[in-house]
Amino acid sequence: MTSPDHEQPDAVQRAFDELGRLSFAEHSLESVLDTVTDLAARVLPGEPNTSLTIVRQGRPRTVAASGGLALDLDEAQYRLGEGPCLTAATTGQQAEILDTGAALQWQEFAARAAERGCASVLSFPLPVQELTSGALNVYARGGPPADAATRDLVSRFAAYAVVPVSNMYLYESAKEQVGHLRAALDSRAVIDQAKGILMERLKLTADVAFQLLAQVSMSSNTKVRDVAERFVRTGQLPGE
């Protein structure tokens, strides 16, 4: 990577401004991730490929990448079970290979990166959110090893990028939880409705009515909710 030239600060500030304008109303999670990786590749020195690694429940995956090099090198680390992107994502600490041709750590991965024309790797952690952690990865394709100015620039970019990425993940997680809650409430409502019909029709207690629905569910390999919904709609249980 090479140090930013005198024109780059303006481009970097514009990138920071664009990151700051990202809103939930105008973007999906995918478009936020794509915007972050595209901006990083555009403004960071060394013609890098960039990616975002997300680790959920111990399983890493690349959720966005600006090019095939970043995706390939991310996946190489996942296969090996080690590397700077995994270290940054799982420990919350910055990880780097300043010269892939002379690496003392993660040597197998570094050799793979050098073969692909990657000169250095910088990975910066994203804040941990509930069961999700991650990292912004920068793979420089040419130039000398990353210097202090470049590492500082990547660190600043990562600090800006984590805000929309983390917020978008929280937003999507909240929507998913609301969806699960709504589905659970809908299921409870239709099951209670089916129980009420059975209790009235067959003079059963609530527990016995539910047991009957559960038995039909098991024998027909159908979810209790679906059994209840069909019964409420047709007035018949499967097999009747």
C-alpha positions in Angstrom: 0.0 0.0 0.0 1.2 3.5 -0.6 0.5 6.6 1.5 -2.4 8.8 0.4 -1.5 11.6 -2.0 -2.4 15.2 -1.5 -5.8 14.8 -3.3 -7.0 11.8 -1.3 -8.2 13.6 1.9 -11.0 15.2 -0.1 -12.1 11.9 -1.5 -11.8 10.3 1.9 -14.0 13.0 3.5 -16.6 12.6 0.8 -16.6 8.8 1.5 -17.0 9.5 5.2 -19.9 11.9 4.4 -21.6 9.3 2.2 -21.3 6.7 5.0 -22.8 9.2 7.4 -25.8 9.7 5.1 -26.8 6.1 4.8 -30.3 5.6 6.2 -32.5 2.6 7.0 -35.3 4.0 4.9 -33.3 4.2 1.7 -31.1 1.1 2.0 -31.2 -2.6 2.6 -28.6 -4.4 4.6 -27.1 -5.7 1.4 -26.8 -2.2 -0.2 -25.2 -0.8 3.0 -22.6 -3.5 2.9 -21.9 -3.0 -0.8 -21.6 0.7 -0.3 -19.1 0.3 2.5 -16.9 -2.1 0.5 -17.1 -0.1 -2.7 -16.2 3.2 -0.9 -13.2 1.5 0.8 -11.9 0.1 -2.4 -12.3 3.5 -4.0 -10.6 5.8 -1.5 -8.0 3.6 0.3 -4.5 3.4 -1.3 -2.9 0.4 -2.8 -5.8 -0.5 -5.2 -7.3 -2.8 -2.6 -10.0 -5.4 -2.6 -12.1 -5.0 0.5 -14.6 -7.3 2.3 -16.8 -7.5 5.4 -16.6 -10.7 7.4 -19.4 -11.4 9.8 -19.3 -14.1 12.5 -22.6 -15.3 13.9 -22.8 -18.2 16.3 -19.2 -19.1 15.6 -19.6 -19.3 11.8 -17.8 -16.8 9.6 -19.0 -15.6 6.2 -18.3 -12.8 3.8 -21.4 -10.6 3.5 -19.9 -8.2 0.9 -16.8 -8.0 -1.2 -15.5 -5.5 -3.7 -13.8 -8.1 -5.8 -12.9 -11.8 -6.3 -9.5 -11.4 -4.6 -11.1 -10.4 -1.2 -13.7 -13.2 -1.4 -11.0 -15.8 -2.2 -8.7 -14.7 0.6 -11.6 -14.5 3.1 -12.6 -18.1 2.2 -9.0 -19.3 2.4 -8.9 -18.1 6.0 -12.2 -19.8 6.8 -10.9 -23.1 5.4 -7.6 -22.7 7.4 -9.5 -21.6 10.5 -7.0 -18.7 11.0 -5.9 -15.4 9.6 -6.2 -11.7 10.2 -9.9 -11.3 9.3 -10.9 -14.1 11.7 -8.6 -12.8 14.4 -10.0 -9.3 14.1 -13.6 -10.5 13.9 -13.4 -12.9 16.9 -11.1 -11.0 19.3 -12.0 -7.4 18.6 -8.4 -6.5 18.0 -6.8 -5.1 14.8 -4.9 -7.7 12.8 -2.5 -7.3 9.9 0.1 -8.8 7.7 2.3 -5.9 6.6 4.2 -7.9 4.0 2.8 -11.2 2.8 6.2 -12.2 1.4 7.8 -12.1 4.8 5.1 -13.0 7.2 5.9 -14.7 10.5 2.3 -15.3 11.5 -0.4 -17.2 9.5 2.3 -18.2 7.1 0.2 -20.7 5.0 -2.4 -18.0 4.4 0.2 -15.3 3.8 1.8 -17.5 1.1 -1.6 -18.0 -0.5 -2.2 -14.2 -0.4 1.3 -13.5 -1.9 0.6 -16.0 -4.8 -2.6 -14.1 -5.6 -0.7 -10.8 -5.8 -1.8 -9.4 -2.4 1.0 -7.4 -0.8 -0.5 -6.7 2.6 -3.7 -7.4 4.7 -5.3 -5.1 7.2 -8.4 -6.2 9.2 -10.2 -4.0 11.6 -12.9 -5.3 14.0 -16.5 -4.1 14.0 -18.2 -3.7 17.4 -19.8 -6.8 18.7 -23.6 -6.7 18.5 -25.4 -9.4 20.4 -24.3 -12.7 18.8 -22.7 -11.0 15.8 -19.1 -9.8 15.4 -17.2 -8.9 12.3 -14.3 -7.2 10.6 -13.5 -4.9 7.6 -10.7 -6.4 5.6 -8.4 -4.6 3.2 -6.3 -6.6 0.8 -3.7 -4.4 -1.0 -2.8 -5.7 -4.4 0.5 -3.8 -5.0 3.0 -1.4 -3.7 5.3 -1.6 -0.6 4.1 -2.9 2.8 1.5 -0.7 4.5 2.9 2.3 6.4 1.6 4.0 9.5 -0.3 6.6 7.5 -2.1 4.0 5.5 -3.0 1.9 8.7 -4.3 5.1 10.3 -6.5 5.9 7.2 -7.9 2.3 7.1 -8.5 2.5 10.9 -10.4 5.8 10.5 -12.4 4.4 7.6 -13.3 1.3 9.6 -14.4 3.6 12.5 -16.8 5.4 10.2 -18.0 2.2 8.5 -19.0 0.4 11.7 -21.7 2.8 12.4 -24.0 2.2 9.5 -23.1 -1.5 9.3 -23.7 -2.2 13.0 -26.9 -0.1 13.1 -28.2 -1.9 10.0 -27.5 -5.3 11.6 -29.3 -4.2 14.7 -32.2 -2.9 12.7 -32.5 -6.1 10.6 -32.2 -8.2 13.8 -35.0 -6.2 15.4 -37.2 -6.6 12.4 -36.5 -10.4 12.4 -37.4 -10.6 16.1 -40.6 -8.7 15.5 -41.5 -11.0 12.6 -40.9 -14.1 14.8 -43.0 -12.5 17.6 -45.8 -11.7 15.2 -45.7 -15.3 13.8 -45.7 -16.7 17.3 -48.7 -14.6 18.3 -50.6 -15.6 15.1 -49.8 -19.2 15.8 -51.0 -18.9 19.4 -54.2 -17.2 18.3 -55.2 -19.8 15.7 -54.3 -22.7 18.1 -56.5 -21.2 20.8 -59.3 -20.8 18.3 -59.1 -24.4 17.3 -58.9 -25.5 21.0 -62.1 -23.5 21.7 -64.0 -25.1 18.9 -62.9 -28.6 20.0 -63.8 -27.8 23.6 -67.3 -26.7 22.6 -67.9 -29.5 20.1 -66.5 -32.4 22.0 -66.9 -31.1 25.6 -63.1 -31.3 26.2 -60.9 -29.5 28.6 -58.3 -27.1 27.2 -55.4 -29.5 27.9 -57.2 -32.4 26.2 -58.1 -30.3 23.2 -54.5 -29.3 22.7 -53.3 -32.9 23.1 -55.7 -33.9 20.4 -54.3 -31.2 18.1 -50.8 -32.4 19.0 -51.6 -36.0 18.3 -53.0 -35.1 14.8 -49.9 -33.0 14.2 -47.6 -36.0 15.0 -49.6 -38.6 13.0 -49.8 -36.4 10.0 -46.3 -34.9 10.2 -47.8 -31.4 10.2 -47.1 -28.4 12.4 -49.7 -27.9 15.1 -50.3 -24.4 13.8 -51.2 -25.8 10.3 -53.4 -28.4 11.8 -55.2 -25.8 13.8 -55.5 -23.4 10.9 -57.0 -26.1 8.7 -59.4 -27.1 11.4 -60.6 -23.6 11.9 -61.1 -23.1 8.2 -62.8 -26.5 7.4 -64.1 -27.7 10.7 -62.4 -31.0 10.1 -59.2 -32.6 11.4 -57.0 -34.7 9.1 -58.3 -38.3 9.0 -61.9 -37.4 9.8 
